[in-house]
Amino acid sequence: MKKYTKLWQCFFAIGFIAIAIQQLVCGNFRPVMLPLAFPAWLHARLICTWIFSLLLIIACAAIIFDIKARETSLALGFILLLMVICFHIPYELSIHQKELGFWSDPFKCLTLSGGAFIVAGTFTKNNYAPAFIKFLEKFIPVGKYFLAITMVVFGIDHFLYTGFVVTLVPSWIPGHLFWTYFAAVALILAGVAIIINIKRNMAAALLGLMIFIWFLILHIPRAIADPHRGNGNEWTSVFEALAFSGIAFLIAVEKKR
């Protein structure tokens, strides 16, 4: 799988570019980027959405074409992490508090932050990089844990909200409840394996494959069937799944640290 590293990088970058384009089309931040209507001063200014989205597209293009890709990825990961800390967490604590099901977007943003750090680690290190970039490089080994923690949480969500999750399984697949529980266990085991470093590469590869299958048979058909639901959130889920699968595949080819 190592030879496909560029493909996995593109999965991540293309997923992000698509989210940025969606923000430009819809004229607002996607919930995975910023909580709904919070902070109000950002959501109220269309120019903020445009500037952020265009910068996001430029950053991902830099990753695809390997133009200052390591530095750009590190900066992207840091910005996303700040958004989790400064916006997502305060919003959820003030509104939803202990309702785990409402914390999906903060964990998704955290995963994308970790993914950016992981992507940075796949590019050649610059020994003459500025001090701040060298500081951000310390987050590269942590990136995988952002994804792993999110997968464990999402697996738990499958058990807590089984009634909803079974509705996501395509109607042509039999045994909806079985696949709901299967996915829950698979997500948790994959996350734990990555965290405790037991068969990490295999677990990440299987996780990436599972998410990519969901991308093909679950998310794309749902988005095509109802592209306007939640102001386009079904399409956002498509792009997130592509990015997440790329992150998992990059962990699968990462050297053990």
Summary of the structure (lengths in Angstrom):
residues: 257
radius of gyration: 17.6
end to end distance: 18.3
largest distance: 56.2
contacts: 859
relative contact order: 0.14
helix: 79%
strand: 0%
